[in-house]
Amino acid sequence: MIRTPLRPLARIIRARSTGQNPDEIEAENKRQRHAEMADRARRRAEGRLLVLGACFLLAFSAIGVRMGTISASVPEEPRTADVGNPIISQRADILDRDGRILATNLETHSLYAQPPQMVDPRAAANGLAAIFPEMDADKLYADFTGGRKFLWLRRQISPEQMQAVFDIGDPGLLFGPREMRLYPNGRLAAHILGGAGYGREGVDSAEVIGVAGVERAFDAYLRDPANEGAPLELSVDLTVQSAVEQVLEGGMSLLNARAASAVLMDVHTGEVISMASLPDFDPNNRPRPALEGDPADSPIFNRAVQGVYELGSVFKIFTVAQAIELGLFSPETIVDTTTPMRWGPHRISDYRNYGPELSVTDVVVKSSNTGTARIALQIGAERQRAFLAELGLMEPTSVELAEAPTGRPLVQSNWSDIVTMTTSYGHGLSSSPLHLAAAYATIVNGGTLVEPTIMRRTAPQTGPRVISAETSAIARDILRQVVVRGTATFAEVEGYAVGGKTGTADKPKPTGGYYEDRNLNTFAAVFPAEAPRYVLITTLDSPVDTGGDEPRRTAGWTAVPVAGEIIRRIAPLLGLRPQIAQPMLTGVSLSAN
Amino acid sequence: MRGVLYVLSAVIVIVLGFWAYQQNYRTQETIGKVRKLHSEIGEAHARLRVLRAEWAYLNRPDRLRDLADLNFERLGLLPLRPQNFGTIEQITYPPAALDPIVRSIELSSSNAPDGEEPL
């Protein structure tokens, strides 16, 4: 490159000769040189900007194109990402306390039709009608030849039915995969499990959602993929549940009862080991709720949880336990039991006359209404109400079933003296058998509150103390006396020292008043009495024992023998060793020769 | 020196490219294998689920009870009762083992001296 000198000699000399300032020439040249330099620098900067802009354009268009392809393409799972167990089914299993299956899933197929693809609608309709008895060929044909483009035919079909439909050979009949909820044990524990149905349905899959029982209560847990298919473990024991249901069903039919329920609860953990309500249903094919008539007559009604009844004399132990806890009475205190007892316009009478006075223990053993009412008057309305609330008899149970909130006890709004007296022997306050089981567990386990649960637990509950351990021991002894020499002698099971209290309550008419010949018979049993492990509440609706000369309707003749038989069956299953007197050893000797 | 460096880096790039190419294909192959294994595991799980459901269905208490009733003559099964519990004293001890024979007595008469009574 040729550099122009700032002071070219020729021009300087010429300028000097003409008297001009040569510095002007230098300044002029300097200016030109600077202008050139500025031009060059600008061109370079512009070039760089262009390259940079091109880079940004390229980068942004690459991102834009990628975003476009991602949004426009079909979503696809990353092939290599390790997302844990890819095999889990849509809904987790439900197991009993020993891991036996109560509910699981089975893969089946659904059947749907796409009429536009059909070759021979007439043959398809006839073929389907021959396979599925509930389908009508003419109606199907009308559907197929109408304007519809898609219709569901069956939600679930068996593999045999699928093959038969396949053999029709019509391309318009299609199958979609389905997961089906299966309860392999049929009717067993039906009310606990509830049932499941389909939610949103698509061709390729359908949501399985719980509609009742634990299926509904734990719906979110069972469907949560984060649990990786971890099963739900219930506190129920399948074998015990089966034995309870069998004995209860036998007792119900022998005694011509309209319905029956049983609750078996661990007194320390509050676990419901067994809960039965008869009549029951098959959760694989859950009946629809009855739209007319009394919902309590429907088989899907869970009597043990939803049914609130005046349970009768089983409440007497609460009154007596509170009176002893308050120090007002001791088990030996003599109470006035003259019958009938008059209170204003009301009259309280005993089942039969037990004489003018009884000890507190005998008031419960003989089940004297008048004696309990007089004890309750000493306690007073406020304290009685507070005690029953503490036992959980005023609120719905906290058991994890969808139906639990509907089992709200019916409590008198005006807790007058007469309500205090009737409530002391179980009339005027309606609660469910499950409430009673929890309250009995609280009374006999040493006096700490137990809340019922259907989930498997490993540790005992440490609830707040309701009564002292001494009062609890006294209550256990009184309950044992009831079975040894009181109203529940049929519940004596050799080796298990059963304690308990009977309750025979008249059923209220829907129109008001009480039925003469309809009772709700309850037996609340505790075994083994000296160190209770389990509480069993057995309830029979309107039973009658026709074995004797005249029909007998009291709990002692109906609910008690059934409960005794249940205990005889389940106690060995629960692993309780009977306390049998030492057998005489005969014919056994140590010998060697 | 610089030329050697250029050639060396070019060779390294070529080798790395070849290695990456191979790795790519091996990864693809492994992914295919994993996918196949996953589907096999899935099928096995589905089979297992069916088998477990079948097991539970065949072992349902109702059915076992009916079977026990049907085969009562052969099996004689009854529900467990409190009477079925025993005490430890009711179990006989196993017979004591024989003491070792330390002084054996010869009971054969083959070597007996003459005149002695044969066994």
Chai-1 contact restraints between the chains, C-beta under 6 A:
chainA,res_idxA,chainB,res_idxB,connection_type,confidence,min_distance_angstrom,max_distance_angstrom,comment,restraint_id
A,R79,B,I31,contact,1.0,0.0,6.0,A-B,restraint_1
A,T80,B,I31,contact,1.0,0.0,6.0,A-B,restraint_2
A,P86,B,H38,contact,1.0,0.0,6.0,A-B,restraint_3
A,I87,B,I41,contact,1.0,0.0,6.0,A-B,restraint_4
A,I87,B,G42,contact,1.0,0.0,6.0,A-B,restraint_5
A,I87,B,H45,contact,1.0,0.0,6.0,A-B,restraint_6
A,I101,B,A56,contact,1.0,0.0,6.0,A-B,restraint_7
A,T104,B,A53,contact,1.0,0.0,6.0,A-B,restraint_8
A,L106,B,A53,contact,1.0,0.0,6.0,A-B,restraint_9
A,L182,B,A53,contact,1.0,0.0,6.0,A-B,restraint_10
A,P184,B,A53,contact,1.0,0.0,6.0,A-B,restraint_11
A,P184,B,A56,contact,1.0,0.0,6.0,A-B,restraint_12
A,P184,B,Y57,contact,1.0,0.0,6.0,A-B,restraint_13
A,P184,B,R60,contact,1.0,0.0,6.0,A-B,restraint_14
A,N185,B,R60,contact,1.0,0.0,6.0,A-B,restraint_15
A,S242,B,P61,contact,1.0,0.0,6.0,A-B,restraint_16
A,G495,B,P82,contact,1.0,0.0,6.0,A-B,restraint_17
A,R569,B,P79,contact,1.0,0.0,6.0,A-B,restraint_18
A,P572,B,L80,contact,1.0,0.0,6.0,A-B,restraint_19
A,P572,B,P82,contact,1.0,0.0,6.0,A-B,restraint_20
A,R577,B,F85,contact,1.0,0.0,6.0,A-B,restraint_21
A,P578,B,P82,contact,1.0,0.0,6.0,A-B,restraint_22
A,P578,B,F85,contact,1.0,0.0,6.0,A-B,restraint_23
A,L585,B,E89,contact,1.0,0.0,6.0,A-B,restraint_24
A,V588,B,T92,contact,1.0,0.0,6.0,A-B,restraint_25
A,A592,B,A96,contact,1.0,0.0,6.0,A-B,restraint_26
